């Protein structure tokens, strides 16, 4: 997890550099650390969409990234905290998600949508702002409505 320690120590400059390289058109897929950070920042953005970053959402994000990336809790917490800072620095959601779409395989994007549903439903409320952002993100990630609905049902059945 050297990447997360290094990035938090030099946060402002490294985030600008990361965002610049992340948003430049490239044919290469994201490196694992970059993909983790970008996707976790997207989870944070969704959780913050209703202007209430609830403890249940924070906990769910940490749990999702622990399971998805097979991280111990301290590593997952460090990743989430780094992503929280990145999310504040990231450009609009449209460019951010399109960059992910262009560089992440479809199956992985479906898994991201499932994680987004987990966060959106973590506090027990379907908030209008979160629903709206989730629909936009699903579309921008190029995930079909059918796959998104299936992801939502999988999440609902897991609660």
N, C-alpha and C positions, 0 to 999 in steps of 0.2 A: 504494500500500500504506500510505497514511497511517493507515488504520484500525488496522492491526496495530501500528504504532509507537505510536500514541496509546493503544491498549488496554494495551500492555505497560508503559507509563509510569505508568498509573493503575490497575494490575491489580485489586487487591481491590475497590475501589469500583465500577469499571466492570464487573467480572464479575458482581457482585451485581445491578447495574442491568440488564445484558444478560440474565442469567438470569431476572430478574423480568419483563422485557418479553417475553422469549422464551416463557415458560411461561404468560403470560396468554392467555386465549382471544382469538384475533383471526382475522378472516376473510382478512386480507391474507397473501400469500405472503411468505416471508422475503426480505429484501434479499440480494443476492449475497454481500456480505461476511459477513453473519450466517449464511447457509446454509453457506458454506465453513467458517466457524469451527465451527459446530455439527456438521457432518458429519465434519470432521477430528477433533473431540473424540470422536466416536463410534468412529472408527478407533483412536484412542489407548486408549479404554476397552477395546476388544476386545483390543488387544495387551497390555494390563496385566492382563487377566482371570486369567492363570495366575501372577500375581505375579512374572513375569520379563519385563521390558520389554527384549527382546533387540535387539542392534544391527541384526540382519537385519530386524526388524519396524520399527524406527525408520527405517531406510533405505527400506524398502518404502513406509511411509506418505509419506515425502518424495517418492518417485518417483511414487506414485499421485496426490498432489495437484499435482505438477508437470505430469503428463500431463492430469489431469482439468480443471485450471483454467488451463493454459497459462502457468505461472509459471516464472520463472528459479529456480535452486536457492536463492539467498539469500532470495527471497521465500517460497518453499515452506518453507524451514527456519524462517523467522520465524512463518509460519502454524502449523506443527506445534508449535513451542515455545509459542505462545500457546494453542493447543488443549490442550496438556499441562496448562497451568495451569487452564484452564477445566474440563477433565475432572475435576480434583480438587475443584473447587468445585461442579460440577453435581450436581443432585439424583439420586435413584435413576434407573436406566435406564428404568424404565417411563414415568415422566412425561417424561423427556427425549426418548425415541423417539416417544412419542405426539404431542408437540409438533411434531416433524419430520413425522410422518405427516399431521397436520392441515394442514400448511402447505407441503408439497413435493409436486410432481406424481409420479404413480405411476412413470413412466418414469425419473425422477431417483432414486426410491427403489430401483428395480432396479439402477441404476448404483452406488448406495451399497452394496447387498448384494454386488455384484461386487467392489467395493473392499474390503469387509470380508473376503471370501474371499481376496483377494490378501494381506491382512495376516495372516489366520489361517494361511495356508499358507506364509508367507514364510520361516519358520525350518525348514521341512521336516517339522515335527511337527504332527499334529492333536491338540492338547491337549484334554482333556475339559472343562476350564473354558471354554476359548475356544469349543469346539463348543456347549456349553450356552448360553453368552451369545449366540452367533451365532443359534442357533435361536430364542431369546427375542426378539432384536432383529428378526429377519426377520418373526416373527409380529406384533410390535408395530408394525412399519412397514407392516403390511398387505400384504406381498409374499407371493405364493403359494409353496407348497413347490415347485411345478413351476418357477416362475421362479427361485427360489433354487438349485435343482439345476442348471438351465441356466447360471446365473451361475457356479456352482462348476466345471462342466465347461469353460466358456470359460476360466476362470482356469487350470485344470489343463492345458488344451491350449496355453496361452501359455507355460508353463514349459519 
